[in-house]
Amino acid sequence: MEVTAARRSFLCDIGFWADRTALHEAASHGRTLQLKELIESGSSVNTVTVDNITPLHEACIQARPNCARLLLEAGAQVDVRTIHGSTPLCNACAGGSLECAKLLLCYGANVNPSLTALTASPLHEACIRGNVEVVKLMIASGAQLEAYDVHFGPPLHIASAKGHVDCVKELLIAGAKVNSVKFHETALHHAARGDMLDMIELLVMFGADVYASDNLGRKPVDYATSVSPAHTCLTFYENHPLSLQQLCRISVRMVLGTKASKVIGQLDIPPRICSYLNYCD
């Protein structure tokens, strides 16, 4: 089994600079037997390509948990970054692999790697993919809900722009700021631009400001198609404020922030009120 020869120069403590090797190919295609043979024959699991991509990156982006496990057990570095800054956990989230993400976290992967101009956080990647179970895992593992990416803004923005309603709800329940901005644009602007009625109603129920103006001075309703249900919905909310009951729920959750769900569950109040505060009704 032939492996592309590595060049005779080191990259910090990661390993050799190398072209794409048989190890990368085996990990990418899920060939566990071949991967095991390569590892046992002495191939370095931390060999990198010129883009600093390791076999573990390949296994994770292609959702190959068995290959990822073999590499990690053999000493693959869990937080190694590509030339663009992506970690294996970023790749696992981008690939929508819950199994790979869980495995990496068990091996100590950083759920909040520093952001660069070329890469997003694992939570951003999960929101782009729209895998709600991976989003839940990242949140439960301590992902920063307001991590700011230069291209996407906070995770809530990209989940809204992509139309992933379930992911948006998980972020909001976890305490993401519904009116966070990127160039004065909110998640509600994204929902309106896509004429996403369900998304608009969800965001408004969590306190989205229907009057917020972006850097062009345009409100969400200005982006909705004039004859669409989304436009009608936003126009209605502009002219009919939420009820006092709804405003109280929003206020309670805003005060409690990311601790809302935990604290509400500990309150000595009727289960029905608890469910209402947690948006379970």
QUIKA-V537083 format. One line per field, one symbol per residue. phi: phi as a letter, one per 30 degrees, with the letter a starting at -180 (. if undefined). Layout:
BEGIN
phi: ???
END
This chain:
BEGIN
phi: .cceddddbcchcdkcdaddcdddddddcidddddddddddjdddcdbddcidcededdddchcdddddeddddjdddcdcddcjdcededddddicdddddddddcieddbdddbdcbcdededddddiddddeedddddjdddceccdccideeddddddicedddddddddjdddcdbbhiccdddddddchceddddddddcjdddcdcddcicdeddcdeecdedddddddddcbeddddddddddeddddhdcedddedcddbeeddedddchcd
END
